[in-house]
């Protein structure tokens, strides 16, 4: 227990719980509560209400959009429920649909905030670059049947690594106080499979750069609205031979969203993990 | 053209077309037209009607049930449309939803019958034997979190290889004229992945017997109603240590469906390929 004595006096037994959550975003309007359909947040808040009887606000590391998936979303909420953390995943799962899975739960200090405490997040975008559409992957990868040069995409992507004003890759600018973000990793590699599982024996991407799937992996200290999808749309134009690294640098420096490529569809995007430096 | 002259006089330009079809069976009542929802057959017949203007009957190699998938279902239909076979997949796809994909089309002799000309069919059943439910695979594998001995399942499965009366594994007996079928292959192996893709670089199962997924592969000259799913349900009881090879032999010899295990759910089942000996 990391709760300090003073806070304890005002909220006896109150605890801060961190959840690691995987979900298939296909049937949701996104993470955040919206008027036009079910959200992952509302499903979680409803499950917590059923389990604890408490109306609580669930915070998340990344506000994923409609159709976007998560393997390791992190969410936190406060509760007075005295249930052991180890039992929380199974207990909550009873009130959740099978497309939202609680992978883990642990108690964290009161000052832990799923959104603001995050040091970095890893997103993955999966392109299915096969000749034919795959009926099983229509919700889980963006299908593109034409030739794509994954090495050129990777090379041009290196232009974006580092600390930059990513305004050219932000929908609805100005959306946040600053558009400056630090991208610490951006890799584009072909893989032989679409990653739809995550536990024991979690398959890691290989360095071979072969196969019908292209994975774009990106790690940054924060992401602007639609930033990954705008980067994917831009690097797709590189993969198709329309643009090169020089053009991507020009787009970055233009600080104008209209210069970059289209926003790639949400269903190829996965929030893979969140790093809190803990 | 293999159409003989005589037939040609009566049905000028009539051709017999064989399609190879993949589909995600999640949202269908099964292959066959049913009153209670959309079927794969009705979607194909509707697409052919839109393309050719002809009302046609589409025959299939295997009448897959509700929720059952196909990677290589084979279907055939007759048409007077003079379109080259190479163009049929793209032309038909325009009228099909993304969960049904025409992989191939070719012209075949008039006496080719998708159902009766089949020499053998290969089905695959996928069990996800991971600790936790995977939200992305809820439609594509049967989740079972307890321990399963895949080697014992494989060994007991060998009892079923050969020519036998499979009445103990047939729902709704007597369903066909005879319950005798010949199983030429039955393997159970752990794999590291769930097979949701099929083209170029098609991932083949490995012989390692390791990973969170268990694939049961079965090849036979024909299958009774729910036969694969009853075999899976029975071998699951072997995997859990309740039954052994001796018990499976006793069940086979009992020729009584009530002796065998439960029918495994449809969503783990895939019709992988059909062999016409051509």
Interface residues (C-beta under 8 A of the other chain):
Chain A: X22 X23 X24 X69 X93 X98 X99 X100 X101 X103 X128 X130 X131 X132 X133 X134 X135 X136 X137 X138 X140 X192 X193 X194 X196 X197 X198 X199 X200 X201 X203 X210 X211 X212
Chain B: X22 X23 X24 X69 X89 X93 X98 X99 X100 X101 X103 X128 X130 X131 X132 X133 X134 X135 X136 X137 X138 X140 X192 X193 X194 X196 X197 X198 X199 X200 X201 X203 X210 X211 X212
